[in-house]
């Protein structure tokens, strides 16, 4: 499940990823999902280390025993389904009527498309599908998202080109801070994953019942640009239907000293996205070590 799979054989890794995407796209959706279920079951059965990691990440949100065991297995299934479904996001027909319901009690998307500056904050759960759905439903015109590079220019470009097809431009993390701030100041909308600290400079906070390090970038960008941070989550309701959950927009607290505003907003972003995810914790892609 690691990103460094086949890292020493970049050509083979590119070939495998392209082949998987092509096969998943060519199959009827029902067949693709059946294959995904089968692969997920096999991976769950043989990946003892991965099961232990997912168990550790979910135990703060799921009762111990059989509920936790089922959630861990479901996490494998959900990841495999997400990969199979992501291969079809470029199709105009993938989001048929009735597939997705938007729950927006704060009326964030009352006027469509959303006008920036704004930061959509989500977690590693159907994130590509969320971007594609936002574009398809005209919730946004375009999203700019930071992404962790694979260290393979050809592979990174291929992934970026795929995402552009569903309204998501990307920028690698090494170039992200300035590019993201410029986009916000130009009235753009960002899409950011807020559940992992890839830079190693995150803030200790509670997420899904555990103490983890969360990235401060979304809060810092919000403070610098005045953009609200909008917690969102795309959750699966059934094998073929989804719900888009939209949380209350968050801003820095002006009553706090400026030096404390980023830390406070980071913790509130973590709490808000954690609350959304608690509705479907097994759908979190939690194969990383968040200790």
N, C-alpha and C positions, 0 to 999 in steps of 0.2 A: 504493500500500500504506500510505500515511501516514494517521494518525488525523485529520489536518486536511483530508482530502479533502472538498470542498464545504463547508468551514467557513463560508464567506461566504453560504451558502444553506442555513440549518439546516432549513427546511421540506422542501426537495428532498432533503437528506441523510436526514432521518427517513423520508421517503416511499420512497426507494430501499432503505434498510435493511429496512424493514418488507416491502416487496415481495419482496426477495430471500429473506427468511426465509419468507414465505408460499409462494412458488413452490417453494422447496426442501422445505418440509414437505408440499406437495401432491403432488409428484412421487413415483413409486416410487423406492425407495432406489437401485436400479441406474441409473435415468435421472439422478437427482440427481448421482450420482458421475460419470457420463459427462460431464454438463455441466460439472462441476467440473474434470475433467481437461482439457476443451477450453479453458475459460477460463484455467486455469493455464498451458497451453502458449502461448496468445496473450500473456498477461502476461509470461511469461519471454522471449518472442521480442522484444517491443518495449521492455522495461524495462531498458535498459542500465545505468542508474545503480543500480537495485535489484540487478541481478546482481553488480555490482562490490561493493556493500555486503555481500551474502550471502557472496560469495567471501571477502572479508576476514574475516568473522566465523567462517567454517568452516575456514579454511586451517590453523589450529592443530590440528585434529582429523581432517582428511581429507587423504590424500596428494594432492600436486599433479597436474595433468594431467587425464586423463579421469575418475578417481574424484572429484575435486573438482568438475569440471563437472557430472557426473551428480548429485552431492549438491546442488548449487545448484539444478538444475532440479527435483529431488525436493522441495526446500524449498517451491517455488512450488506444486507439486502437493499437498503435505501441507496447506498453508495453505488451499487451495481446498476440499479434502475436509473439513477440520475445520469450515469455515463451513457446508458443505452438511449435515454430520451434526449440527452443533449445533442446527440448526433443528428437529430431531426429538427432542431430549432430554426434552421434556415428556411424551412418549408412554410409557406403561407397558411397551410391547412393544419398545422400542428395544434393550434389553440382554437378548437372548435367551440361553438356556443355551448355553455353549460360546463365547460371543463374547469373554469376558474371563477371563483367568487371573491370580490373585493370587500373586505371589512374595514371601513375607514371612518370610525366614529368622530374623528377630529376634522373630517372634511378636508384633509390635506390635498386630495386630488379632485376637489369639487369643480375646479376649473382645470380643464385639460387642454394641452399638456402642462405639467407643473413648470412654473417659471422659477429660475434660480435667482440668486445663488441658493443652493440647497445641497445637503449631504444625506444620501440614503444609506443608513447604517444597517448592515445585516451580518449574518454569520455563515459559516461553511455548511450550508444546507440549501440545495437547489439554487445556488447563486447565479449561474448562467441562465437558468430558466426564468429567474426573477427579472433579469435584465431583458430577456427576450419578451416576456409577458408585458413588462412596462412599455416596451416599444410597440408591441402589437396592439395593445389597448389604448395607445396614445396617452398613457400616463406621463410619459416623458418623450421629448423629441430625440434626445441622445444622452447617454451616460458616459462619463469618463471614469475609468476605474484603474487604480494601481494594481499591478500584478507582479508576482515573484517570478523572475526569469529562471528558465531551466539551464542557462549557461550554454545554450545551443541556439545560435542566431536563426538558423533555418526553422527550427521547431517553434521558437518564440514568434517568428513572423507568421507561420502557418496558423497558430492559435489566434494571433491578433486579427488576421484576415477573416477567420471564421466568426469571431465575435462582432466584427464590424457589420456583418450581414444581418445581425439582429439588434443594431443600434447601440453597440457598446464599443467605444474606443478604449484602448488600454495604453498605459505608460508603465515602464518597469520601475521598480522601487528606487533604483539609484537615481532616476531622473524625476521621481514623483513629486517631491515637496514643492518645488518651484512651479512645475507644470500644473499641479492641482490648484495651487493658490491663484495662479493666473486665470485658470478656468472659472473659478468662483468669482473673481473680481470682474470677469466678463459676463457674469450671469449664468454660468453653467451649472449642471447638476452632476454631482459625483456619486459613485457607488463604491462603498468601502466595506471591507470585511473587518469587523472590530473585535473578533474573538481570539486572535492570536497575535503575539508580539514577535514579529520576524526580525526586528532590528536589534533586539536585546536591550532596549532602553525603556521598557514599558513600566507601568505603574501597578503595584500590587493591589488587587481588588477581588471582590467576590463575584464569581460567575458560575451559574448553575450549581450553587451550593458549595463551591470549592474556591480556595484562594489561588489565584493565577495572576500572571502578568498580562495586562491589556495594553494595547498601543495607545499612545497619547496623541498621535497624529490627527485623528478626526476632531478631537476637542481643540487642538491648537489651530487647525484650519478654520474651525467655526469661530474661534475668538478673533483671529486675524481678519476674517472676511465678513463677519456678522451673519453668516449663513446658519440657518437652523439645522440641527441634526435630527433626522426623521428615522426612528427605528422601524424596520420592516422585516417580515419573514414570510417566505412562501412555504406553506406546509401542505403535505399530502393528506387529503381527507379519505380517499379510497384509491384503488390502483390507478384509476384514470381521472380523478378530480383533485383540485387543489384549492386552497384558500390563501389569499394574500392578506396578511394581518398588518395593519398600519398603526403605529403607536403615536403617542403625543409628541409633537416636535419639541426638541430640547435646545436650550440656549445657555450660555454661560451666565452665572449668577452675578449681576453687577454689584451686589452688596458685599461680595467677598473681595479681599485684596487681589489684585491682578495676578500675583504669584500663585494664588491658590485656585484660581478659576479653572485652569486646565485639569488639575487633579480632580476637582469636584465634578466637572462635566464628564471626565473619563469614567469615573465611578458610576455616574448616573446613566451614561450610555450603556455600560456593562449591565447595570441592573435592569434597564428597560428591555434590552435585547434578550437578556436571560429570562425575563418574565414571558416574553413571546415564545421563546424556545421551550419553556417548561410545559407548553401545551403539546409538544411533540418532541421530547428529548431524544428519542431513538432515531430521529431524522437528522441529528447533528453528525457531520462527518468528523469523528473524534478519534482518529488514529494517531494523533500527535501526542507527545508527552507534554502536558500543560503544567507540570510541577514547577 
